[in-house]
Each structure stands twice: as structure tokens, then as C-alpha cells.
Amino acid sequence: MKREEMAETEILEPYQLSFSDLLLSSRNRSQWISKNVMDALGPTGPGLLCITGVLGSAFLRRKLLPMARKLALLDPDKRKLILMEHHLGSDVPLKNPERDVSSFAMQLNYERTTYKSSLGKLWFDEAGSKLDLQEDDDDAFTNLGGAFKELGFCMRELGLSIARLCDREIGGGLLEESLLDSCTAKGRLIHYHSAADKYALRESQRRNQSGNRVSSKRRVQNAAEQELNRRNGAGLSGSHFNLWQQWHYDYGIFTVLTDPMFLSPYSYQEFSLMSSHSYLQIYHPSKNKFYMVKTPQDSFLVQIGESADILSKGKLRSTLHCVCKPEKLDHVSRETFVVFLHPKWSQTFSVSEYTMEHLRSDEVVPRPDLQNIVPPLSSRLRDGMTFAEFSRETTKQYYGGNGLQSNR
């Protein structure tokens, strides 16, 4: 997207559903709350909403999200050991120093028979006594796996509660049932690289090849300083505008995200000038507009995926979106944690001619460049297709190859 197009993009503040109202709706079936949720997630809405006021989430967000950047900038051998210790994998080529994104993933497995909603409980206290996360570099990853699971299962249950609410409005109970039957969700801790981070990785690779090793922390500081000096000296300020993540639809049922954290290049402290802008951009079909999404701090964003659109027969709307790089702030990195909720792999999609015509009617995007990037849903979906087949075909059309996804 060009800079002038970015300047014209309007701000969207999604409907905010408080955690206490979500609990109230679960107990009393509040019609007012349910209507607002369906307005946000239904065919005339943007396909996303915010959940605010989840107890304890602010503490865990502050502790977990900076780990994404620390992992991304670690010596590869050390990172491999840490990921193995905490049962994490990656679905991006971490050996590539030019990568824009580092992603650290885990399957959040559970048994349907033991599922009990713990919404309303305090998963972890604000003082952090349960997790006891440390600030020292040597102990930075002590509770990585525990924190990952703690926040991941909390976010999964938020998604299940939204599914339950939508099912009451749609009828049939299909969404919650599909999520429970899958017995797994996928969590990803994601670091979106700043220009300084990419420079640090290039320098690290060069030094390692020459046998000159520098501490990770010092390497990042040196690289940040050199990259900013280079840009300033060349009269550059990161004035170009491009994307961290290309336009796409998520193909599961729900995607639950923390609001992102932006880090300065000199430390692991939050960069305070972002004003709650997520730099998530969406296309809103019923308004025929592009929006930049603004989220409250420490909130969770729930976004509709294509499987929800299919299973609800269009009563929920999937969200076309991308992740933008902040203009003139390309020295700042972006951190987030995402949980993807999807049906079981053997879930079959029943698609009538009416449903397919409805899905085709939503595929008109006013920008030709997006039509070349985003494969139409109708080209990836057929009646009787399983979710596994749908995900494979979707991945294939987006990225090529055999369409196989990472299991971790």
C-alpha cells in the first residue's frame, strides 16, 4: 500500500465486550450483548471485536510478549535448545536473517471430556507469584512454556465463550461443538522484525561465520545504533510504507490475539508512542472501506475465520486483513501472541449452491492487487471437503507447494 493510501485509511475501534459482560451473557443470555456481538461479527460488521478486562492478562502479556524478540535474536544453537526444552517449534525459516517475522508455535492439546470452563476464575495473580518470571537474561526463558500455555488456554476459553454466544443466535450449536471436537488449538508467539533487528541478524551471521561472537544483548544494541545512524546519515527515516504480513483470511473458526506490544530498538521496554494502534488493517466489505484497527491496551481481539463463515452459512463474516509496518517508525518491532481455534481435521463442510453464491458475493475487493494476492474462497472450497483438505488447499493457493502445514 502506498503512503498516500495509508494516510487516507480510517481508524476502526471495534466493539468492546467487557469480560464481565461476557460472563453475564453466558449466564443470563443478555439479548443486548448478543446483538452487539452479532452486529460486530455478522455479515454487516467488520468481523472482529475486542474483549477487555480479563483478570491477570496484563501481567502475563508484559512478561510473555518480549520473549518473542529475545528468541528471535538469540544465537540459533541456543534458541534451538530453548525451544526444545519448552516444546516449541517454528513455522518460519529462522535461518534466514532477512525474514520479516519470527514465529514460535505450540499445539495446545486438551481432552474434550475434561473440559470445564474456568472463565470467571483468576488464572494468575497480578503479582506474578505463580509464574515467578525473572528479568535477568540468564533466566529470561525459565517459564516460557508455562506462560505460553497459561495465556493460550485462557484465550482459547474466550474463543469458546464467543462461540457459545454465537451459537445461541445462529442456532444449532455447531461452532462450540466443532471447537470442542478438535481437542487442540495452535498458539503462536510472533515477533515482527524492525529494520534494526534484521540488521542485527545479518551482522550476527557475518560475525559467526568469521568466528567473532558478541553477546546477544550487546549485538542488538550495536545493530540498532548502527542502523539508525545509517538511516539518518542517508537522509532516511523509514518513510516507505509496506507490510509485515501480506493480505489474507485466516481459515479456522476464530483467531484470538493479544493487543500487540511495540518495542524500542535499545531495550525490551514498550514504545509508548503507538497510541493503541495495532497496525492490523482490515477490509470492511459492507462499507467498502479499509480500516486501521485501534485496540485498547491489554485487550484481546477475536477475529472471524473462513471456517466460521462456512459453518454459519454466512451469518458470521471472515475478515480480510494484513499487518502493516508503522510509517517512519521502522526501528520499532511488534510482538503479539495468537491462538488459532479450528474444527477437527475430519470436519466436513456442507456447502449448498445458495451458500456458495453468498460466499462468491463477498469476494469482490476493490483493489486489483489484492485480487492477485488473495485466492477466492470459492476456488478453495467444495461440498464435502474436510477441514484438513480445505486448509491444505488454502495453504497451497497462498504459498504454493504441497500445502502442508507445520504440525507445531
Residue pairs with C-beta under 8 A, 6 or more apart in sequence:
1 9
1 241
1 242
1 243
1 281
1 324
2 241
3 239
3 240
3 241
3 327
5 290
6 241
6 324
6 327
9 281
9 290
9 291
9 292
10 289
10 290
10 291
10 292
11 277
11 291
11 292
11 293
11 294
12 46
12 282
12 284
12 291
12 292
12 293
12 294
13 293
13 294
14 40
14 46
14 48
14 49
14 50
14 293
14 295
14 301
15 36
15 37
15 39
15 40
15 45
15 49
15 50
16 49
16 50
16 51
16 52
16 296
16 299
17 33
17 36
17 37
17 49
17 50
17 51
17 52
18 51
18 52
18 53
19 51
19 52
19 53
19 54
19 55
20 53
21 30
21 33
22 33
22 51
22 119
22 158
22 161
22 162
22 165
23 119
23 120
24 30
24 33
25 33
25 34
25 37
25 165
26 119
26 161
26 164
26 165
29 168
33 165
34 165
34 168
34 169
37 49
37 162
37 165
37 166
37 169
38 45
38 166
38 169
38 315
39 45
40 46
40 47
40 48
40 49
41 47
41 48
41 49
41 162
41 166
41 302
41 304
41 316
41 317
42 315
42 316
42 317
43 286
43 314
43 315
43 316
43 317
43 362
44 286
45 286
45 317
46 282
46 284
46 291
46 319
47 282
47 303
47 304
47 316
47 317
47 318
47 319
48 282
48 293
48 301
48 302
48 303
48 304
48 319
49 162
49 301
49 302
50 295
50 296
50 299
50 300
50 301
50 302
51 158
51 299
51 300
51 301
51 302
52 296
52 298
52 299
52 300
54 154
54 158
54 298
54 300
55 122
55 123
56 122
56 123
56 124
56 125
56 126
57 151
57 154
57 258
57 298
57 300
58 126
58 297
58 298
59 124
59 125
59 126
59 127
59 128
60 124
60 131
60 147
60 150
60 151
61 151
61 258
61 259
61 261
61 298
61 337
62 261
63 128
63 131
63 133
63 147
64 144
64 147
64 148
64 151
64 189
64 337
65 189
65 258
65 260
65 261
65 335
65 336
65 337
66 261
66 263
66 268
66 335
67 140
67 141
67 144
67 147
67 189
68 102
68 104
68 189
68 190
68 191
68 335
68 336
68 337
69 191
69 197
69 263
69 268
69 333
69 335
70 140
70 141
70 216
70 268
71 79
71 82
71 83
71 102
71 104
71 141
71 189
71 191
72 94
72 102
72 191
72 193
72 197
73 197
73 200
73 201
73 204
73 216
73 219
73 220
74 82
74 216
75 204
75 208
75 213
75 216
76 94
76 95
79 94
82 88
82 141
82 144
83 89
83 90
83 104
85 141
85 145
86 106
86 141
86 144
86 145
86 148
87 106
87 145
88 104
88 105
88 106
88 144
88 145
88 148
88 189
88 408
89 104
89 105
89 106
89 406
89 407
89 408
90 102
90 103
90 104
90 105
90 406
90 408
91 103
91 105
91 188
91 405
91 406
91 408
92 99
92 101
92 102
92 103
93 99
94 102
97 198
97 201
97 202
97 204
97 205
98 198
98 201
98 202
99 193
99 198
99 201
100 192
100 193
100 198
100 244
100 245
101 190
101 191
101 192
101 193
101 244
101 245
102 190
102 191
102 193
103 188
103 189
103 190
103 191
104 188
104 189
104 190
105 186
105 187
105 188
105 189
105 406
105 408
106 145
106 148
106 149
106 152
106 186
106 187
106 408
107 184
107 185
107 186
107 187
107 407
107 408
108 149
108 152
108 153
108 156
108 184
108 185
108 186
108 187
108 339
109 183
109 184
110 153
110 156
110 183
110 184
111 183
112 180
112 181
112 183
115 180
117 157
117 160
117 161
118 157
119 157
119 158
119 161
123 150
123 154
124 130
124 131
124 150
131 143
131 146
131 147
131 150
132 142
132 143
133 142
133 143
133 147
134 140
134 142
137 216
137 217
148 187
148 189
148 337
149 187
151 258
151 337
152 185
152 187
152 337
152 339
155 187
155 256
155 258
155 300
155 337
155 339
156 185
156 256
156 339
156 341
158 256
158 300
158 302
159 179
159 185
159 253
159 254
159 256
159 302
159 339
159 341
160 176
160 179
160 180
160 341
162 254
162 302
163 175
163 176
163 179
163 253
163 254
163 341
164 175
164 176
166 175
166 308
166 312
166 316
167 173
167 174
167 175
167 176
169 315
170 312
170 315
170 316
174 311
174 312
175 253
175 308
175 311
175 312
178 253
178 307
178 311
178 343
178 344
178 347
179 253
179 254
179 341
179 342
179 343
181 343
181 344
181 347
182 341
182 342
182 343
182 344
182 345
182 347
183 344
185 339
185 340
185 341
185 342
186 339
186 340
186 342
187 337
187 338
187 339
187 340
188 337
188 338
188 339
188 340
189 335
189 337
190 335
190 336
190 337
190 338
191 197
191 333
191 334
191 335
192 244
192 245
192 323
192 325
192 333
192 334
192 335
192 336
193 201
193 244
193 333
194 224
194 263
194 265
194 330
194 331
194 332
194 333
195 227
195 231
195 238
195 330
195 331
196 220
196 223
196 224
196 227
196 228
196 265
196 331
197 220
197 223
197 265
197 333
199 223
199 224
199 226
199 227
200 219
200 220
200 222
200 223
200 224
203 219
203 222
203 223
203 226
204 214
204 219
207 213
207 214
207 219
214 222
220 265
221 266
224 265
224 266
224 331
225 266
227 265
227 331
228 265
228 331
230 236
231 237
231 238
231 331
237 328
238 327
238 328
238 329
238 330
238 331
239 327
239 328
240 327
240 330
241 324
241 325
241 327
242 324
242 325
243 322
243 323
243 324
243 325
244 279
244 323
244 324
244 325
244 334
245 322
245 323
246 322
246 373
247 283
247 320
247 321
247 322
247 370
247 373
247 374
248 320
248 321
248 322
248 373
248 374
248 398
249 305
249 306
249 318
249 319
249 320
249 321
249 374
249 377
250 303
250 305
250 306
250 318
250 319
250 340
251 305
251 306
251 307
251 342
251 390
251 391
251 394
252 305
252 306
252 307
252 308
252 340
252 341
252 342
252 343
253 305
253 307
253 308
253 311
253 341
253 342
253 343
254 302
254 303
254 304
254 305
254 308
254 340
254 341
255 302
255 303
255 305
255 338
255 339
255 340
255 341
256 300
256 301
256 302
256 303
256 338
256 339
256 341
257 300
257 301
257 303
257 336
257 337
257 338
257 339
258 300
258 301
258 336
258 337
258 338
259 276
259 278
259 295
259 296
259 297
259 298
259 299
259 300
259 301
259 336
260 278
260 279
260 280
260 295
260 334
260 335
260 336
261 270
261 334
261 335
261 336
262 270
262 271
262 274
262 326
262 332
262 333
262 334
262 335
263 269
263 270
263 271
263 332
263 333
263 335
264 270
264 271
264 331
264 332
265 331
265 332
265 333
271 329
271 332
273 329
274 326
274 332
275 294
276 294
276 295
276 296
276 297
277 292
277 293
277 294
277 326
278 292
278 293
278 294
278 295
278 301
279 292
279 323
279 324
279 325
279 326
279 334
280 292
280 293
280 295
280 301
280 321
280 322
280 323
280 324
281 290
281 291
281 292
281 293
281 321
281 322
281 323
281 324
282 290
282 291
282 293
282 319
282 320
282 321
283 289
283 290
283 291
283 319
283 320
283 321
283 365
283 370
284 290
284 291
285 317
285 320
285 362
285 364
288 366
292 324
293 301
295 301
303 319
303 321
304 316
304 317
304 318
304 319
305 318
305 340
305 342
306 318
306 377
306 394
307 342
307 343
307 347
307 349
307 387
307 390
308 316
308 318
309 316
309 317
309 318
309 359
309 377
310 349
310 351
310 355
310 359
310 381
311 343
311 349
313 352
313 355
313 358
314 355
314 358
314 359
314 362
317 362
318 377
320 365
320 370
320 374
323 334
326 332
342 387
342 391
343 387
344 387
345 386
345 387
345 388
345 391
346 386
346 387
346 388
347 386
347 387
348 384
348 385
348 386
348 387
349 381
349 383
349 384
349 385
349 386
349 387
349 390
350 383
350 384
351 381
351 382
351 383
351 385
352 383
356 378
356 381
359 377
359 378
359 381
360 376
360 377
360 378
362 377
363 376
363 377
363 378
365 371
365 374
375 394
375 397
375 398
379 397
380 390
380 393
380 394
380 397
381 390
381 393
385 393
391 403
391 405
392 402
392 403
392 404
392 405
393 403
394 403
395 401
395 403
395 404
395 405
396 402
396 403
397 403
